Amino acid sequence: MPSVRKPTSRFVHSLFLPLLLLVLLGGCSTGAPDSNSQTDPDQLATGKQVYEANCAACHGINGEGQPNWRTPVNGVFPAPPHDSSGHTWHHPDSALLEIIAQGGSLPNSAMPAYGDILTVGEREAVLAYIKTFWGKQERESQARGSR
């Protein structure tokens, strides 16, 4: 005797298949991943707190930097911006984490060293937070340079 489908079974299948396709296709993307989409919200919260307490006084609350940051004042360069208008995103993570830990490497930089002040996790969190100041293109470019 042939099997007979119940009407509820057909209804369930008509809902299940589209839902399954949405779940499976939701993981597909043709574009590059957004570097901040994979960042832990707790890490960003820590990074924001660390940035505001240690970095914002010089680099600006929104990463805007100090005015005329390319022109030294009394031989010392003002703090550069960390937003898209600056050059921070031109450097790989390893270099940026080194600068945070060791301070500015130029003799005419006022950037202090935070290696003995911030933990490795706090330095990584503040870098993750700084990346939120960048546009998508800058984040993608910097991510390629960090690989």
C-alpha positions in Angstrom: 0.0 0.0 0.0 1.5 3.4 -1.0 2.2 5.8 1.8 0.1 8.9 2.2 1.5 12.2 3.4 -0.3 13.9 6.1 -1.3 17.6 5.4 0.7 18.7 8.4 3.8 17.0 7.1 3.6 19.0 3.8 3.1 22.2 5.8 6.2 21.5 7.9 8.3 20.7 4.9 7.1 23.9 3.1 8.4 26.0 6.1 11.5 23.9 6.9 13.2 24.0 3.5 13.2 27.8 3.1 14.3 28.2 6.7 17.2 25.7 6.1 18.2 27.6 3.0 18.3 30.9 4.9 20.5 29.4 7.6 22.9 27.8 5.1 23.1 30.8 2.8 23.4 33.2 5.7 27.0 32.1 6.2 27.9 32.8 2.6 29.4 36.2 1.6 31.1 37.4 -1.5 32.7 40.4 0.2 35.6 40.6 2.6 34.7 40.2 6.3 34.3 43.2 8.4 37.1 43.1 10.9 34.9 44.4 13.7 32.1 41.9 13.1 34.3 39.2 14.7 35.4 41.3 17.7 34.1 40.4 21.1 31.7 43.1 22.4 33.4 42.7 25.9 36.8 43.3 24.3 35.5 46.5 22.6 34.0 47.7 25.9 37.4 47.1 27.6 39.2 48.8 24.7 36.9 51.9 24.9 37.5 52.2 28.6 41.3 51.8 28.2 41.3 54.2 25.3 39.3 56.9 27.1 41.5 56.6 30.2 44.9 56.5 28.5 44.7 57.6 24.9 41.9 60.1 24.3 43.6 63.0 26.1 46.2 63.2 23.3 44.5 61.3 20.3 41.0 62.7 20.9 37.9 61.0 22.1 36.9 60.0 18.6 40.5 59.4 17.4 40.7 62.8 15.7 44.2 63.5 16.9 45.7 66.9 17.7 45.6 69.8 15.3 48.5 70.1 12.8 49.8 66.7 13.8 52.3 66.6 11.0 54.1 69.8 12.2 56.4 69.5 15.2 55.9 71.9 18.1 59.1 72.6 19.9 60.6 69.6 18.1 57.8 67.1 19.1 55.0 66.0 16.8 51.5 66.3 18.2 49.5 63.1 18.6 48.3 61.8 15.2 44.6 60.9 14.6 43.6 57.2 14.8 40.6 57.7 12.5 40.6 57.2 8.8 42.4 60.6 8.2 45.5 59.4 10.0 48.1 56.7 9.2 47.5 54.3 12.0 45.6 51.9 9.7 48.7 51.7 7.4 50.5 49.6 10.0 50.0 45.9 10.8 48.7 44.9 14.2 52.2 43.8 15.3 53.6 47.2 14.8 50.7 49.0 16.4 50.9 46.7 19.5 54.6 47.3 19.7 54.1 51.1 19.6 51.5 50.9 22.3 53.8 48.8 24.5 57.1 50.6 23.7 55.9 54.1 23.0 56.8 56.2 20.0 60.0 55.1 18.3 60.8 58.5 16.9 63.0 60.8 19.0 60.4 63.5 18.4 57.4 61.5 19.6 55.8 62.1 23.0 54.0 58.7 22.9 54.7 57.0 26.2 55.2 53.3 26.7 52.3 51.3 28.1 54.0 47.9 28.2 54.3 48.1 32.0 51.0 49.8 32.5 48.5 47.8 30.3 48.2 44.1 30.1 48.6 42.4 26.7 44.8 41.9 26.7 44.2 45.6 27.4 46.6 46.6 24.6 44.8 44.2 22.2 41.5 45.6 23.3 42.5 49.2 22.8 43.7 48.3 19.3 40.4 46.6 18.5 38.6 49.8 19.7 40.8 52.1 17.6 39.8 50.1 14.6 36.2 51.2 15.1 37.3 54.7 14.1 38.3 53.4 10.6 36.1 53.0 7.6 35.5 49.7 6.0 38.2 50.2 3.3 40.8 51.1 5.9 39.9 48.1 8.1 40.1 45.7 5.1 43.5 47.2 4.0 44.9 47.1 7.5 43.7 43.5 7.9 45.5 42.5 4.7 48.7 44.1 5.9 48.4 42.3 9.3 48.3 38.9 7.7 
